[in-house]
Amino acid sequence: KTIHAGKRNRLEEVSDRSTGHRYAYKTFDNGDEYTAELTFFMVADHPYFVKPKCIVREGRRPGIVMELVTGSGNSINYAQESGVDGTDLARISAQ
């Protein structure tokens, strides 16, 4: 199921066939954006950030399998539901 389809990346909801656990799968058209996001995931460690589960380099579009956050339309909504405001999210992201 497609969650978001942008010009340079796509976010889909996927399921593990053996466990049924649901994840988000983000694919990239641009290798530089993929590398930048991987770099961010490697250094970011905060309870309000989703965690990567698997790195995919098969085929033409590299991707990242990560935790699925349901019920949120965007990161600001997620931050508010998690008890942190948008200002805090921006500050945390800049660290």
C-alpha positions in Angstrom: 0.0 0.0 0.0 1.4 3.4 -1.0 1.7 5.9 1.9 3.3 8.7 -0.1 4.6 9.0 -3.7 6.9 11.9 -4.2 8.9 13.1 -7.2 12.1 11.5 -5.9 11.1 8.9 -3.4 8.2 6.6 -2.5 7.0 5.3 0.9 5.0 2.1 1.1 3.6 0.0 3.8 4.9 -3.6 3.6 4.4 -6.7 5.7 6.8 -9.5 6.7 5.3 -12.6 5.1 6.3 -14.9 8.0 5.3 -12.7 11.0 2.8 -10.3 9.5 4.6 -7.4 11.1 4.1 -4.2 9.2 6.9 -1.8 8.2 7.5 1.3 6.1 9.6 0.8 3.0 11.1 4.0 1.4 12.7 3.8 -2.0 14.8 6.5 -3.7 15.3 7.6 -7.3 18.5 9.5 -6.3 21.5 7.7 -4.8 22.7 10.9 -3.1 19.4 11.2 -1.2 19.6 7.5 -0.2 23.1 8.0 1.1 22.2 11.1 3.0 19.3 9.4 4.7 21.4 6.4 5.6 24.0 8.7 7.1 21.3 10.4 9.1 20.0 7.0 10.4 23.5 6.0 11.4 24.0 9.0 13.7 20.5 9.7 14.8 19.4 8.1 18.0 16.3 9.5 19.6 13.1 7.9 20.8 11.0 10.1 18.5 12.8 9.0 15.3 11.8 5.8 13.5 14.5 3.2 13.4 15.8 1.5 10.2 15.4 -2.3 10.1 17.0 -3.2 6.8 18.9 -1.6 4.0 18.0 -2.7 0.4 20.3 -2.2 -2.6 18.6 -4.5 -5.1 17.4 -3.4 -8.4 17.3 0.2 -9.7 15.8 1.9 -6.6 17.7 1.6 -3.3 15.5 1.5 -0.2 15.2 1.4 3.6 12.8 -0.7 5.6 12.0 1.1 8.8 9.5 1.1 11.6 6.0 2.0 10.6 4.3 4.8 12.4 0.5 4.7 11.9 -2.0 7.5 12.5 0.2 10.4 11.6 0.1 12.4 8.4 3.5 13.9 8.8 6.4 14.3 11.3 4.7 17.3 13.0 1.6 15.3 13.7 3.8 12.4 15.0 5.8 14.8 17.2 2.6 16.2 18.7 1.1 12.7 19.3 4.4 11.8 21.0 4.3 14.7 23.4 6.9 16.9 21.6 6.2 20.0 19.6 7.4 21.0 16.1 10.1 23.3 17.5 11.5 20.4 19.5 11.4 18.1 16.5 13.4 20.7 14.4 15.9 21.1 17.2 16.3 17.3 17.6 16.7 16.9 13.9 19.5 19.5 13.7 21.6 17.8 16.4 
